[in-house]
Amino acid sequence: MSITSLDGKRFAAMVQAGAAHLSAHADMVDALNVFPVPDGDTGTNMNLSMTSGAKEVQQNATIHFGKTAAALSKGLLMGARGNSGVILSQLFRGFAKSVEQKQEITSKELAQAFEAGVETAYKAVMKPVEGTILTVAKDASKKAVAMAKKQPDIIAVMEGLVEEAKASLARTPEYLPVLKEVGVVDSGGQGLLLVYEGFLAELKGEKLSETAGITPNMEELVSAAHHKNVQGFMDTSAIEFGYCTEFMVRFEEDKLKQSPFSEDKFRTDLSEYGDSLLVIADEEIAKVHIHSEQPGEVLTYGQRYGSLINMKIENMRQQHSAIVGAPAKEAVAAVPKAKREIGIVTVCMGEGVAKLFESLGACAVIEGGQTMNPSTEDIVKAIEEVNADKVIILPNNKNIIMAAEQAAEVVNMEAIVVPSKTVPQGMSSLLAFNSEASLEENKSAMTAALAHVKTGQITFAVRDTNIDGVEIAKDDFMGIADGKILLTDKNKVTAAKQLLQEMIDEEAEIVTIIYGEDASEKEVEEVARFIEESFEEVEVEIHNGKQPLYSFIFAVE
């Protein structure tokens, strides 16, 4: 069988197949995250982005190839989450632009469209890094273009594209030593390959076999009623437990000796944290689904029995608001009543952190961050809710910066991004804001302020690994300074003290402690006392951030 032309309807089917194949393996892509922090969400971000694109195609597909491609581009653009999702959207933005006038396309035009996508994506990234999704896309498109010069069969060209994408993915550790050190390939490249494999399978009329996990698919077991059907009959504020939390616990012998596992007790204990609980367990693993208000506490409980894998936390209030068309209670907060010239939109996790940003002058706070990167559309909606002529966006996470920049481009007002990568950077930047200054003056001052603060974080490791000479064991607490893992310890307070010892120098004047859901008052007091006794000239501020996953966030100024 061969195909020499492709129309919009066939391409729409390819998109659905690509999205489905990526969705089926999103957890596997998440697991390729290089750093052992509990927020490796490349697969989740790409899956949500591609799902948004596929939904737009499903609603607007026509026989005209260019119009179907444009629908994919639009859906990806607005649904893009995280850097991987934004790059995926840019790949198909350039792709769609290349074929916008085409009713049908040939193998040569298809290959050229993939190549045009690569050019657009490279331009969208400030400092392109080889050994990532960009390299996989570039190598694959080059192979397709070379083949299409002599090969009219679209299936054959797609086979070449997929073959080269696989080969390029296997080479990614050669570009990035950290991938080789940890023993994985690039997660974004893997996600793109899954999309391409779905495209090819649809062209060939094949059904891709999905590897069944050791436990049944959680989504098949969760009743659709409590996720979707009931949504239209309740108010967002009526959702008692706002976070849909899913994870697996891989049992470990040493922990089971201290806490023998009983499925009944496990289920009973977890029921205290929320509702809609499902637990599936065998000899090696327990898989959990629960709606909770404090997901960090649920994860901490699960760690009693082993290591956490395949974690996913979703904000159901935000999802519900999107379904019923109401403004999300937690997605946008503190909307100003009076018109202002410049408004500030920021992103963070944790009720306490959100209130902290509001107290510093944020006009809108988007619930998101680790494991929950907001989409371009989420940020656009927040910008539109702010009653201001101009807007400044503070992402507070390196994986949200590109989505924020994309949102700034598509809104009908002047919007800029101050590229804050952490909560402390966002706070420091906000303090530099001057409502009397111009947008450009504020951007300059707020960007300069990013360098005035050091960020420390304490979180737990999700797997054994070795990075930059630091031996890391699953479930140990890691001390991270400005994105670099410096140390680990089995005790979070000990790790916090060691990290602060590394971060606080003679120039430090203030240390702000933002403690998370799993940090007790006793632990917070011990850390604060350590700072006061060890660094007499340093002032200590304490805030209950209520953030999940990160026991402590430190700002050293």
matplotlib code that plots the C-alpha trace (Angstrom):
import matplotlib.pyplot as plt

x = [0.0, 1.2, -0.2, 0.9, -1.4, -2.8, -5.9, -7.2, -9.5, -6.7, -4.4, -7.0, -7.0, -3.2, -3.4, -5.9, -3.7, -0.6, -2.3, -3.6, -0.2, 1.4, -1.3, -0.9, 2.8, 2.8, 3.8, 6.8, 7.9, 7.5, 9.8, 12.6, 13.0, 16.7, 16.6, 15.0, 12.7, 8.9, 8.0, 9.2, 6.2, 7.4, 5.0, 2.1, 2.7, 3.1, 0.1, -2.1, -0.8, -1.3, -4.8, -5.7, -4.5, -6.4, -9.6, -9.4, -8.8, -11.8, -14.0, -12.7, -11.3, -12.1, -10.9, -8.6, -5.2, -4.1, -7.2, -6.9, -3.2, -4.2, -6.7, -4.0, -1.7, -4.3, -5.2, -1.5, -0.8, -3.5, -3.1, 0.7, 2.1, 5.7, 8.7, 8.1, 4.5, 5.4, 8.2, 5.7, 3.2, 5.9, 6.9, 3.3, 2.9, 5.7, 4.3, 0.8, 2.1, 4.0, 0.8, -1.9, -2.9, -2.8, -6.0, -3.9, -0.1, 2.5, 5.3, 7.7, 5.3, 4.8, 8.6, 9.0, 6.3, 8.1, 11.3, 9.5, 8.2, 11.8, 12.9, 10.0, 10.7, 14.5, 13.6, 11.2, 13.9, 16.3, 19.2, 18.5, 20.2, 21.1, 20.2, 16.6, 13.3, 14.6, 17.5, 15.1, 12.7, 15.6, 17.2, 13.9, 12.8, 16.2, 15.8, 12.2, 13.2, 16.1, 13.8, 10.9, 13.1, 12.9, 10.1, 6.5, 5.0, 4.0, 4.0, 7.7, 8.7, 6.9, 8.7, 12.0, 11.0, 10.1, 13.3, 15.5, 13.6, 14.4, 18.0, 18.3, 16.6, 19.1, 21.9, 20.7, 23.0, 25.9, 24.9, 24.0, 26.3, 23.7, 21.5, 24.3, 25.2, 21.6, 21.1, 18.1, 17.2, 15.7, 12.1, 10.8, 12.3, 10.7, 7.3, 7.7, 8.7, 5.4, 3.4, 5.2, 4.7, 1.0, 0.9, 2.6, 0.4, -2.7, -1.3, -0.5, -3.9, -2.2, -3.2, -0.3, 0.0, 0.0, 2.0, -0.3, 0.9, 1.2, -2.1, -5.3, -5.6, -6.8, -8.8, -10.9, -11.6, -12.5, -16.2, -16.8, -19.6, -17.4, -15.0, -17.3, -21.0, -21.5, -19.5, -22.3, -24.5, -22.1, -20.5, -16.7, -16.6, -18.5, -15.6, -14.4, -11.3, -9.7, -6.8, -7.2, -4.1, -2.7, 0.5, 2.1, 4.1, 6.8, 7.2, 10.6, 11.6, 13.3, 10.2, 7.8, 9.7, 8.9, 5.4, 4.0, 1.6, -2.1, -4.3, -7.3, -5.3, -3.7, -7.1, -8.6, -5.8, -5.9, -9.7, -9.0, -7.3, -10.2, -12.8, -13.2, -10.5, -9.3, -6.5, -5.2, -2.3, -0.2, 3.0, 5.2, 3.1, 0.1, -1.7, -3.7, -6.4, -7.8, -9.4, -7.7, -7.1, -3.6, -1.9, 1.5, 0.3, -1.1, 2.2, 4.1, 1.9, 2.5, 6.3, 6.0, 5.8, 8.2, 9.2, 6.7, 6.5, 4.1, 2.7, 0.0, -1.8, -4.6, -6.5, -10.1, -11.5, -9.7, -10.8, -14.4, -14.4, -13.1, -15.9, -18.8, -17.4, -17.0, -13.9, -11.8, -11.8, -8.1, -7.0, -7.3, -7.4, -7.5, -8.8, -8.6, -11.8, -10.3, -8.6, -4.9, -2.2, 0.1, -1.2, 0.9, 0.1, 2.1, 2.1, 2.7, 1.7, 0.3, -2.4, 0.0, 2.4, -0.5, -1.5, 2.1, 2.2, -1.1, 0.2, 3.2, 1.0, 0.1, -3.2, -3.8, -2.3, -2.5, -2.5, 0.3, 4.0, 5.6, 3.4, 0.8, 2.2, -0.5, -1.2, -0.8, -4.6, -4.6, -2.2, -4.1, -7.4, -5.6, -4.2, -7.7, -9.1, -6.7, -8.3, -5.1, -3.8, -0.5, 0.6, 3.7, 3.9, 6.1, 6.3, 8.3, 9.3, 11.7, 9.3, 6.5, 8.6, 8.0, 4.2, 4.1, 6.0, 3.6, 0.6, 2.2, 2.3, -1.3, -3.1, -4.6, -2.6, 1.0, 2.4, 5.9, 7.5, 10.0, 11.7, 11.6, 12.5, 11.6, 9.2, 11.9, 12.9, 9.3, 9.0, 12.2, 11.1, 7.7, 9.4, 11.2, 7.9, 7.1, 3.6, 4.8, 7.4, 6.9, 6.5, 10.0, 11.5, 9.7, 10.9, 14.5, 14.3, 12.3, 14.7, 17.7, 16.1, 16.2, 19.9, 19.5, 18.2, 19.4, 16.9, 17.1, 14.6, 14.2, 12.3, 12.5, 14.1, 11.9, 14.6, 18.2, 20.7, 24.0, 24.2, 27.2, 28.9, 26.1, 24.8, 21.0, 18.8, 15.1, 13.1, 16.1, 15.6, 17.7, 19.1, 18.9, 20.5, 19.5, 18.7, 21.8, 21.5, 24.1, 23.3, 21.0, 19.9, 17.3, 16.1, 14.5, 15.6, 19.2, 19.1, 17.7, 20.5, 23.2, 21.7, 21.5, 25.1, 26.1, 23.9, 24.3, 27.4, 28.7, 26.6, 23.3, 20.9, 17.5, 16.5, 12.8, 11.5, 8.4, 7.4, 5.2, 2.5, 4.7, 6.8, 5.6, 5.8, 8.4, 10.6, 10.1, 11.1, 14.2, 15.3, 14.7, 16.5, 19.5, 19.7, 19.4, 22.1, 24.5, 24.1, 23.5, 23.4, 20.8, 17.1, 14.6, 11.1, 8.7, 5.7, 3.4, 3.3, 1.3, 3.0, 3.0, 6.2, 8.7, 9.1, 11.0, 11.7, 14.4, 15.1, 18.5, 19.0]
y = [0.0, 3.5, 7.0, 9.8, 12.6, 13.5, 15.5, 17.2, 14.3, 11.8, 14.1, 14.7, 10.9, 10.9, 13.7, 11.7, 8.6, 10.6, 12.2, 8.8, 7.1, 9.9, 9.8, 6.1, 6.6, 10.0, 8.4, 6.7, 10.1, 11.7, 9.0, 10.0, 13.3, 13.6, 15.2, 13.0, 15.7, 15.0, 17.2, 15.5, 16.4, 16.5, 13.7, 15.3, 18.6, 17.3, 15.0, 17.9, 20.1, 17.5, 16.7, 20.3, 20.3, 17.1, 18.5, 21.5, 19.3, 17.1, 20.2, 21.9, 19.2, 19.6, 17.9, 20.9, 20.0, 23.5, 24.3, 21.1, 21.8, 25.3, 23.9, 21.7, 24.7, 26.8, 24.0, 23.4, 27.1, 27.7, 24.4, 24.5, 23.7, 23.7, 24.2, 20.8, 21.7, 25.1, 23.7, 21.1, 23.9, 25.8, 22.7, 22.5, 26.2, 26.3, 23.1, 24.6, 27.9, 25.9, 24.2, 26.8, 27.1, 23.4, 21.3, 18.2, 17.6, 15.4, 13.6, 16.4, 19.0, 17.0, 16.7, 20.4, 21.2, 19.2, 21.1, 24.5, 23.5, 22.9, 26.3, 28.0, 26.0, 26.9, 30.6, 30.4, 29.1, 31.8, 29.4, 26.1, 23.1, 20.1, 16.7, 17.7, 17.5, 20.1, 17.8, 14.9, 17.0, 18.5, 15.1, 13.5, 16.3, 16.2, 12.5, 13.1, 15.9, 13.8, 10.8, 12.9, 14.1, 10.7, 9.0, 10.0, 7.5, 9.4, 6.2, 5.5, 9.1, 8.9, 5.5, 7.3, 10.1, 7.8, 5.7, 8.7, 10.1, 6.9, 7.0, 10.7, 10.0, 7.3, 9.8, 12.5, 11.3, 12.0, 15.7, 16.0, 14.3, 14.4, 12.1, 9.6, 10.0, 9.1, 6.6, 8.0, 9.6, 13.1, 13.0, 15.7, 13.8, 10.6, 12.4, 13.7, 10.2, 8.9, 11.4, 10.5, 6.8, 7.5, 9.4, 6.5, 3.8, 5.6, 6.0, 2.2, 1.3, -0.3, -0.3, 0.3, -2.1, -0.4, -2.0, -2.8, -1.8, -4.1, -2.7, -1.8, 1.6, 4.0, 6.1, 3.0, 2.4, 5.9, 6.6, 9.2, 10.5, 12.1, 13.6, 14.9, 14.2, 15.9, 19.0, 21.0, 20.5, 21.9, 25.2, 25.4, 26.7, 23.5, 21.2, 20.2, 18.3, 20.3, 18.1, 14.9, 13.1, 9.9, 8.0, 4.6, 3.3, 0.9, -1.2, -1.3, -4.1, -1.8, 0.4, -2.6, -3.9, -0.7, -0.3, -3.6, -3.1, -3.9, -2.9, -2.5, -0.3, 1.6, 2.4, 3.3, 5.7, 7.4, 7.8, 10.4, 12.7, 13.1, 11.2, 9.3, 7.0, 4.0, 1.7, -1.2, -3.2, -6.3, -7.7, -5.0, -1.8, 0.1, 2.5, 5.3, 7.7, 10.2, 13.7, 15.6, 19.1, 18.5, 16.2, 16.7, 14.9, 12.0, 11.6, 11.7, 9.0, 6.8, 7.2, 5.1, 2.0, 2.7, 5.1, 7.3, 6.9, 8.2, 11.1, 13.4, 16.2, 18.1, 21.2, 20.1, 23.6, 24.9, 22.0, 22.4, 26.1, 25.4, 22.8, 25.0, 28.2, 29.9, 31.8, 29.5, 30.4, 29.4, 30.1, 33.8, 35.6, 39.2, 40.8, 44.5, 46.5, 49.7, 50.1, 50.4, 51.1, 48.1, 44.8, 41.8, 38.2, 35.5, 31.7, 29.7, 26.6, 26.7, 28.8, 30.5, 31.4, 32.8, 35.1, 36.2, 37.2, 39.1, 40.9, 42.0, 43.5, 40.7, 41.3, 37.7, 34.5, 31.4, 28.1, 26.1, 25.2, 21.8, 19.0, 21.5, 23.8, 26.2, 26.4, 29.3, 29.7, 29.7, 32.6, 34.4, 34.1, 35.5, 38.4, 39.2, 39.1, 41.8, 45.2, 46.9, 48.5, 46.6, 43.4, 42.0, 38.2, 36.4, 32.6, 31.7, 28.4, 27.9, 25.4, 28.1, 30.9, 29.9, 29.5, 32.9, 34.4, 32.8, 34.2, 37.6, 37.4, 36.4, 38.8, 42.1, 44.3, 45.1, 42.3, 41.4, 38.5, 38.9, 35.5, 34.5, 30.9, 30.5, 31.8, 33.8, 35.4, 36.3, 37.9, 39.9, 41.0, 42.1, 44.2, 46.1, 47.0, 50.8, 51.7, 55.2, 53.8, 52.8, 49.2, 49.1, 50.7, 48.1, 45.3, 46.4, 46.9, 43.7, 41.6, 43.0, 42.1, 38.4, 38.3, 39.8, 36.6, 33.0, 30.2, 27.0, 24.1, 20.9, 18.1, 14.3, 12.2, 10.0, 7.5, 6.5, 8.3, 10.2, 13.8, 16.0, 13.6, 13.6, 10.1, 10.3, 7.6, 7.3, 9.1, 11.0, 14.7, 16.8, 20.3, 22.3, 25.7, 27.8, 24.6, 22.6, 19.6, 20.0, 17.4, 14.7, 13.4, 11.1, 13.9, 17.0, 19.3, 18.1, 18.6, 22.1, 23.0, 21.8, 23.7, 26.9, 26.5, 26.4, 29.3, 31.9, 34.0, 37.3, 39.4, 37.7, 39.9, 38.2, 34.6, 33.9, 30.4, 29.3, 25.9, 23.4, 21.0, 18.2, 20.5, 20.5, 23.6, 21.9, 21.4, 25.0, 26.2, 24.1, 25.4, 29.0, 28.5, 27.1, 30.3, 32.6, 30.8, 30.2, 33.5, 36.2, 39.1, 37.5, 38.3, 35.5, 35.7, 32.7, 32.1, 29.1, 28.6, 25.3, 24.2, 20.5, 18.5, 21.1, 20.9, 24.2, 27.1, 29.5, 33.0, 34.3, 38.0]
z = [0.0, -0.8, -0.5, -2.7, -1.4, 2.0, 2.7, 5.9, 7.0, 6.9, 8.7, 11.4, 12.0, 12.2, 14.9, 17.0, 16.7, 17.7, 20.6, 21.8, 21.6, 23.5, 26.1, 26.6, 27.4, 29.2, 32.5, 30.8, 29.4, 32.8, 34.3, 31.9, 33.8, 34.5, 37.9, 40.7, 41.9, 42.2, 39.3, 36.2, 34.1, 30.4, 29.5, 31.3, 29.7, 26.2, 26.6, 27.7, 25.0, 22.3, 23.6, 23.3, 19.7, 18.9, 20.4, 18.2, 15.2, 16.1, 16.2, 13.1, 10.8, 7.1, 3.9, 3.4, 4.7, 5.5, 7.5, 9.5, 10.2, 11.3, 13.8, 15.3, 15.5, 17.3, 19.8, 20.6, 20.9, 23.5, 25.3, 25.5, 28.9, 30.0, 27.7, 26.0, 25.2, 23.9, 21.7, 20.4, 19.6, 17.7, 15.7, 14.4, 14.1, 11.5, 10.0, 9.6, 8.1, 5.5, 4.2, 4.9, 1.3, 0.5, -0.1, -0.3, 0.1, -1.4, 0.4, -0.5, 0.9, 4.1, 4.6, 3.9, 6.5, 9.2, 8.3, 8.5, 11.9, 13.1, 11.8, 13.7, 16.9, 16.9, 16.5, 19.4, 21.8, 23.1, 23.5, 21.7, 23.3, 21.2, 22.5, 23.1, 21.3, 18.9, 17.8, 17.3, 15.3, 13.2, 12.4, 11.6, 9.2, 7.4, 6.7, 5.5, 3.1, 1.7, 1.1, -0.4, -3.2, -4.8, -2.9, -3.6, -1.1, 2.0, 4.1, 3.1, 4.0, 7.4, 8.0, 7.3, 9.6, 12.5, 12.0, 12.1, 15.1, 17.0, 16.0, 17.0, 20.3, 21.0, 20.3, 22.8, 25.6, 23.4, 23.4, 27.0, 29.5, 32.2, 30.2, 29.9, 33.5, 34.6, 31.8, 30.0, 26.7, 26.3, 27.6, 25.1, 22.2, 23.4, 23.5, 20.0, 18.7, 20.2, 18.3, 15.1, 15.7, 16.1, 12.8, 11.0, 12.5, 11.3, 7.8, 7.7, 9.2, 12.2, 15.8, 18.1, 21.0, 24.3, 27.1, 29.9, 33.3, 36.3, 37.5, 35.6, 34.0, 36.8, 34.5, 33.5, 37.2, 38.2, 37.5, 34.9, 37.1, 39.8, 37.2, 34.5, 34.6, 38.0, 37.0, 35.5, 38.6, 41.2, 41.9, 41.9, 45.5, 46.5, 45.7, 49.2, 48.0, 45.2, 44.0, 42.0, 43.2, 41.6, 42.4, 42.8, 45.7, 44.9, 48.0, 49.7, 52.2, 54.8, 55.0, 55.1, 58.1, 60.0, 58.5, 57.3, 54.4, 54.8, 51.9, 54.2, 56.6, 53.7, 52.3, 55.6, 56.5, 53.1, 53.4, 56.1, 53.6, 51.1, 49.0, 45.7, 46.9, 44.9, 45.9, 43.8, 45.2, 44.5, 45.9, 44.4, 44.0, 45.3, 42.9, 44.4, 43.2, 45.7, 45.8, 48.6, 49.8, 51.0, 48.3, 49.9, 53.1, 51.0, 49.2, 52.5, 53.9, 50.8, 51.4, 54.6, 52.5, 49.6, 46.9, 44.9, 41.2, 38.4, 40.4, 39.0, 40.8, 39.0, 40.3, 39.9, 40.7, 37.8, 35.6, 36.7, 35.9, 32.4, 31.9, 33.1, 31.7, 35.1, 36.3, 38.4, 42.1, 42.5, 39.0, 39.3, 42.6, 43.9, 40.7, 41.2, 41.3, 39.9, 36.5, 36.7, 34.2, 34.9, 36.4, 37.6, 36.9, 38.8, 39.1, 42.2, 44.2, 47.7, 49.2, 51.6, 48.7, 46.7, 49.6, 50.0, 46.3, 46.7, 49.7, 47.6, 44.9, 42.5, 40.8, 39.7, 40.9, 38.7, 40.6, 39.1, 39.2, 39.9, 38.4, 37.3, 34.7, 33.5, 29.8, 27.5, 27.6, 31.5, 31.5, 28.8, 30.8, 33.9, 31.9, 30.6, 34.1, 35.3, 34.8, 33.4, 30.3, 30.5, 32.2, 33.7, 34.0, 36.7, 35.9, 38.9, 37.3, 34.4, 32.8, 32.6, 31.1, 27.4, 27.9, 29.6, 26.6, 24.2, 26.2, 26.1, 22.3, 21.7, 24.1, 22.8, 25.1, 25.9, 28.1, 29.1, 31.0, 33.8, 33.6, 37.3, 37.8, 41.5, 44.1, 45.9, 42.6, 42.0, 45.4, 44.9, 41.5, 42.9, 45.5, 42.7, 41.0, 40.9, 39.9, 38.8, 36.4, 32.8, 31.7, 30.3, 33.4, 35.5, 33.3, 33.7, 37.5, 38.1, 35.9, 37.7, 41.1, 40.1, 40.8, 44.3, 45.9, 46.2, 46.2, 48.3, 48.2, 50.2, 48.4, 48.2, 45.6, 43.5, 42.5, 43.0, 40.8, 40.7, 39.5, 39.6, 42.0, 44.5, 45.3, 45.6, 47.2, 46.7, 49.3, 50.7, 51.1, 48.7, 49.2, 46.0, 45.7, 42.6, 40.7, 41.6, 43.9, 46.6, 49.2, 50.5, 53.9, 55.2, 57.5, 56.0, 58.9, 58.7, 54.9, 55.5, 57.9, 55.6, 52.7, 54.6, 55.8, 52.1, 51.1, 53.8, 53.5, 55.0, 52.7, 53.6, 55.6, 55.5, 55.2, 54.4, 55.2, 53.3, 54.6, 52.9, 53.7, 55.1, 57.4, 61.1, 63.3, 65.4, 62.3, 61.2, 64.6, 64.6, 61.3, 62.3, 65.6, 63.7, 61.5, 64.5, 66.5, 63.6, 61.9, 64.5, 62.0, 59.8, 60.1, 59.8, 58.3, 58.3, 56.1, 55.8, 52.1, 52.2, 49.0, 48.1, 47.3, 48.7, 52.4, 52.5, 50.1, 51.3, 50.0, 51.0, 50.4]

ax = plt.figure().add_subplot(projection="3d")
ax.plot(x, y, z, "-o")
ax.set_aspect("equal")
plt.show()
